[in-house]
Amino acid sequence: MRIPRLMEPYWILADGTLELVKWVFPGNYLVLPKKLEGQTITSISERAFSRCGSIIGVELPDSLVQIAVNPFQPCRKLKRILIMSGHPVFETVDGVLYNRLTKTLIACPPAWPADSLAIPQGITCVAEHAFDRCSGLAAIDIPESVTAIGESAFMNCEALRCVTVPDSVTSLGGFAFANCKALTGAVLPAGLTAIGENTFFGCQELSGLRIPEGVTAIGEGAFSFCLKLGDIALPEGLTGIGDAAFFNCRSLSRLAIPAGVTEIGEDAFSVFADGRNVPNPRLTLTVARGSYAEEYCREKGLRYVVA
């Protein structure tokens, strides 16, 4: 239960403690208090620091027991997050925030002062939006201990050039690498079963990618606006291709659709031209005779050949 306080920067929780929801701070180094109006701050919400764009450092109180999805995304100048050593739940290593109980990387400061980062061995999860807007990171080393990467985990890492997702990862969230504009290639885990919604949306430099054989679904917008994508093979076990999955992939010239595909979404192979979505004029699809893909191509006016 949460009780809102009009015009106040917090909610009162059922146990009488506070959740910080909107903190306004005009300076550049924030030391967050342990208490407000005599009540202890135990939680931080996702948008708590949306008005703290100028901070370069932040110290968190030792009273915290809950921190929502990366609340530091809007803090474009933030270089370092600190919390008391020995805190029972959270810890920071080189300014990066972790949950020591769940072995989760919660937040990397957007202005982290290096162009590469190695996630410590033993971390099992990279949380939603954990690296969102870390625009200076060109390389990230993900250890074999990581099994899950959350939605939008590396979104807007505009300098990230290449990434290897280890085979230990079995869950890769949607938008995971969206708008990584410098990303030229990625190695995906062998056990992956789906490419999520908008996973590589807007990766303008992505030119080639191997999709693991176990992938059965490519989500909506998965490769939309990958303008240089020209070398990709779809696995034989694939059954579904989502709406706009390869929308505006203007360099894509050839693609074979496996015979087992039984669903292809709207504008999956379209480009935007003359104010409307039209079939990609450069693309020739290879389809199986009598397959769903052949019928789809005829219906949508896509160029195709029958294998």
N, C-alpha and C positions, 0 to 999 in steps of 0.2 A: 504493500500500500504506500502511495506517495501523496502527500498533501501539498499542493502548489501554494507558493507565497507570491502574491501579486507584486511585481516590480522588484523582487528579490532574486539574488543570483543562485538560489538553491531550492531544493525540495526537502521537506521534512519526511524522513522515512518512518516506517511503523515503529521502529525501536527508539525513535527520538533523535537519531543521528541525522546528519545532513548528506545530501547528494548535490555536489556542485554541478550546476547546469549552464550557467552563463556568467563567466568571470570577465570583467573588463579591467584591463591593465595596460596603461599607456607606456610603461617603462620598458627596459630591455633585459632586466633580470628579475624573475619572479620567484619569491619565496612564499609558497602557498601556506597560509596559516593552518594550524591544527584545529582551531575552533573559530566559529563565527557566532557572535552573540551568545557565547557560553555553550554552544552545541558542537559536538565533535564531527568533523568531516570524515566520513568513511568511504565515500564513493565519488567517482568522477564520471559524468555522462559524456557521450560521444561528441557533443558540440560545445563542451564547456569552455574551450579556449578559442572559439571562433572569432573573438574580438581581441585577440592577443597577438596580432601579426608582427609586432616589433620585437618580441622577446628573443633573446639569443641563448638564454639558459633558464632552467626551472628546477627548483628544489621542491620535492613532494614531502608531505608530512608522514610520519610513521604511523598515523592513525588509519591510513587507507587499507581497506580490505577488498575493494572492487574498483576496477578501472575498465570502462567500456571500450568498444572498438576505437582504435587509435584516436584519442582526443587531440593530438598534436598536429594533425594534418594541415590545419590552416596557418600554422606558425612557420611560415616560409624561411625565416631567419634563424630558427632554433637549431643550435649546434649540440646541445648537451642536456640530458635529463639526469637528475640526481635524486637518490633516496637513501635514507640511513642504512649504513652497513649492518647486515644481520637482520634486516626486516624479515618477518616470518613468511610473507607472501611474495613480495616484489624485490627485485634487485636490478642494478644497472651495471653494465660492463662497457667501459669506454663510452659512456653517455647513451647507450642503447638500453631500453627498458624491457625486462623479462618478468614473467611470472614463474617463480622458482618451483611452485607446487605442481603446476600443469606442464612445466618445461616448454613454455610458449614465448616466442618473441612477439611482444606487444607493439612496440613502436621504435622505429629508428628516426631520430630527428631529421626533418627535411633538409637542413643545411649541415648534415654530418660532415665534419671537416676532412674528408679523404675521398678518393675516387674509387676505393674498393673496400669491401667488407667481407669477412669470413664469419659466418654464423657458427657459434661454438658447437662442438660435438656434444651430443646429449640432448640438444633441443629437438623436440618431436613435432612442433607445430609452428608455422609462421601464420600469425593471426590475420584476420581481415584488415586490409589497408595498412599493414605493418610498415611498408616502405613507400606508401603513397606520397607522391610529390618529392621524393628524394632525387631531385633532378641532377645532382652532381655525381651520382654513383654510376660508374662505368662497368664495374664487375662485382658480382656477388657470388660467394662460394657457399653452396648449400650442402651440408654434410649428409651422410647416409643415415643418420639418426632421425632425420625429418621424415614424417609419414603423411603429413597433411599441410597443404598450402591454401589459405583462406581466400575468399572472394576479394578481388582487387588488391591482392597482397603487394604486387610490384607495379601497380598502375601509376602512370605518369613518371616513371623513372626514365626521363627523356635522354639520358646519356648511356643507358645500359646497352651494351653492344652485343653480348652473347651470353647465354645462360644454359647451364646443364642442370636439369631437374633429375636427381638420382632415382634409381629404380625402387628405392624404399618408399617413395611417394605414391600413395594409392588414391589420394583425393586432391584434385586441383580445381580450385574455385573459379567461377566465371569472372571475367574481366581481369584475370590474374596478371596479364602483361599488357593490358590495354593502354594505348598511347605511349608505348615505349618506342619513340620515334626513331631511335638510332639502332634498334635491335635488328641485326642481320641474320641471326640464326638461333635456334634453340634445340636442345636435345631433350626429348620427353621420355618419361619413365616407361619401361617395357610393359608394366602391368596396368597402364592407364586404359580405362574402358570408355571414356567419353571426353571430347573436347567441349568444354562448357561454353555457355553464352558469352559472346564477345571476348573470348580469351585473348585473342591477338588483334582486337579491333584497333585500327589506326597505327599499326606497326609498319610505317611507310617504307622502311628499308628491308623488311623481311623478304628474302629472295628465295629461300628454300627451306624445307622442313620435312622430316620423316615422321609420319604418323604411325604409332605402334600398331602392330597387327591385331591387338585385342580391342581396339577402339571400334565400337558399334554405332556411335552417334556423334555427329558434329553439330554443335548447338547454334542457335540463332546468332547471326552476326560474327561467328567465330573468327573469320579472317576478313571481315569487312574493311575496306580501305587499306588493305595491304597492297599498295600500288606496284611494288616490284616483285610480288610473288609470281614466280614463273616455273618453279620446279617442285611439284608435290604429287605424291601418289596416295591414292585412297586404299585402305586395307580391304581385303576380300570379305571380311566379316561385317563390314559396314552395312547398316540397315536404314539409317535416317540422316538426312541433311536438312538443317533448319533454315528458316526464313533468312534471306540475305547472308547466308553463310560465307559466300565468296563475292559479295557485292562490291563493285568498283575495283575488283582485282584486274586492273587494266593490262598487266603484263602476262596474265595467264592465257596461254594459247592452246594447250592440249590437256585434257583430263579424262581419265577412264573411270566410268561409274560402275562399280561392282554389280553383278547381276542380282545380288540379294537386297539391294536398296529398294525399299517399298514406300518411302516417304521423302519427298523433296519440297521444301517450303517456297513461298513466294519470293521472287527476286533473288533466288539463291545464286544465279549466275548473271545477274544484270549489272549494268553500269548506268551512271547518271549522265544523260546527254540531252541537250536542247530542252532542258526544263522537265524532263521526265525519265523514268526508268525504262531502259531498253535492253534487249539481249546483248551480251558482250560480243561485239563484232569480230574480235580477234580469236575467240574461243571455239574450238571444235571438241565436242564431247564424244568419247567412244562408249557405246552402249551395247548390251547384249540384245540379240534379236528377240522380240516379243516381251521385253522386260518393261517394268514400270518406268524406268528411265527413258526408254525409247518413246513411250507414249507421252511422257512429260515434255520431252524435247519437241515433239510434234505440236503439242498444245501451246507451248510457250514461244514457238518460233525460234528455237535454238538450233544452231548448226551442229550436226552430228554425223557420225559414221557408225555402221553396225559391225561389231567384231565377229 
